[in-house]
Every structure is written in structure tokens, then in C-alpha cells.
Amino acid sequence: MREIEAQRIADAVARLSVQANTCLPPDVKDCIARARREEDWPPAQEILDRIMENGNIGGGFPICQDTGMACVFLEVGQDVHIDGDLSKAVDEGVRRGYEEGYLRKSVVSDPLERMNSGDNTPAMLYTELVPGDQITVTVAPKGFGSENMSRIAMLKPSDGIEGVKAFILDTVEQAGPNPCPPIVVGVGIGGTFDKCALMAKKALLRGMGAPSSQPFYADLERELLGKINALGIGPQGFGGRTTALAVHIETMPTHIAGLPCAVNINCHVARHASEVI
């Protein structure tokens, strides 16, 4: 059994909160550059040029003014004992990271009373037990321009694959320019109401454009990406062939009477950063 002090997790979360908000990942840069090469609509070309320019600006400035609600994913090895309060450590890391990085605090303590918490806590914490004696910490700040465009549907099994496709395409079409396209589309299919939504969110953590390990779903991702880009929404809604950079689908078994499907949309920056402790 390996012992890890909760403070180490707090330190990692603080670092990753700043890193995720200020550094555009290389795979995202490559994907945007590829989209720019393939784009032939002048207004879309200009928007993609501005996005690339923004992503290359140094100095530790936030990529976006909405520095998001901190979603923290922990893969905790079964042979790890955490010395201290895990939840408090994660919130401490978010608090420090958002303060030290001069990141906007966007969290309200109560959904109806709307009083700002002042430090971007609490984090949305997701933990998963895995084999081993390490902890993988991933911080994925989620802005709500895109989060607000996400949807879930409890489809009927008879809706089948065509129903799933129609729901995903309708969700993107209804979102229009609101989530700052080009977007990344995370999809969860199966499980239960809550598991389906979590899969859609975790799908956004995959390397940009990395296909599903299941050939059937890899083909479905490619088909949906083509259909989404054919909608003509384009970068920032100005038209063109680049509405989405990637579609990522995650699945799991479900009940004989159900076909849950969730779509979690992300803007083009697809912010996340990870560290292994």
C-alpha cells in the first residue's frame, strides 16, 4: 500500500488549473491547423487564423475569458491510501490555482440565490478506482457557453442508430454558434441517465480526433463529423465546412428497455491537463 498525502493532490490540481486554462494542447493546435488547410470559405479562414493566433500568444494569459467550472477527474489506484481529506484537497487546489493564475471565478454557491463563491469552488469531482498505486489527476475546466448547449435523451430501443444520429445532429444544429464553434462533440450512449452524461463528458478528454477503439463506433464518429460539418454553421457561426473538429463516442451496456444518449459539447479549446502522482 502506497501512501499519498492529500496536499500533493491539492498542489497538482492548482498547477493543472492554470495549465489547462492557459496552454492550448498540441493535439488541439494540430487539429485546428488541419481544419484551416481544408477550409475554403474566406470568413471561416479568417476566424480560424484568429483562433490559431490566440492559441500561440504566450505570457500565461487565459485562452478564454470563461475559465470554466473546474471538473476534476481522479483515477485512484486501488493500492493507494490518501492521507487527508480528498475533497477538501481538490477544492484547495482549485482555489489556489484560480487565485494564483488570475483566472475568472465563475461559480455560484447556490443555483437559485446566485451568490458567487469567490474562489471557483467547489470543483466537480469524479473519482474512479483503477489497478495500481498511482493517482492520475485531470483538470478539465468547462465553460458554460458550450455546457449550456448539451443535452440528454432517454431514447427508445426502437429508435435505434438512426434515432441516435438524429438526436446528435439536432443537438448541434440547435446549438448553432452559441458554443463557439468549431466544437468538439462528446457523446455517451448506454448506461443509465447519469452514466450516459458522464461518458459524454469523459469523451471530451480523449486526444483530439483519436478514433474509438471499436471500429463500428470509429466509423460512426467519422460519419457524424461529416454530417455535422455539412450543416454549414462554421467557425463562430460565420459559415464554412468547419463546425466541429471531432466527434468522440463512448458506450457501455444498458437496460433492455432503454437507449440513453447524451451529447456534451465543448468549444474548440477542449481544455484539459493531466498529471500522474
Salt bridges, closest charged atoms under 4 A:
GLU3 OE1 - HIS81 ND1 3.36
ASP11 OD1 - ARG96 NH1 2.86
ASP40 OD2 - ARG241 NH2 2.88
GLU46 OE2 - ARG50 NH2 3.75
ASP49 OD1 - ARG36 NE 2.77
ASP66 OD1 - ARG104 NH2 3.43
GLU92 OE2 - ARG96 NH1 3.42
GLU99 OE1 - LYS105 NZ 3.34
GLU100 OE2 - ARG96 NE 3.78
ASP119 OD2 - ARG95 NE 2.85
GLU128 OE1 - LYS202 NZ 2.96
GLU147 OE1 - LYS142 NZ 2.97
GLU147 OE2 - LYS201 NZ 3.01
ASP159 OD1 - LYS156 NZ 3.81
GLU162 OE2 - LYS165 NZ 3.41
ASP170 OD2 - ARG151 NH1 2.99
ASP219 OD1 - ARG222 NH2 2.21
GLU221 OE2 - ARG206 NH1 2.87
GLU223 OE2 - LYS165 NZ 2.76
GLU223 OE2 - LYS227 NZ 2.95
GLU250 OE2 - ARG206 NH2 2.84
GLU275 OE2 - ARG15 NH2 2.51
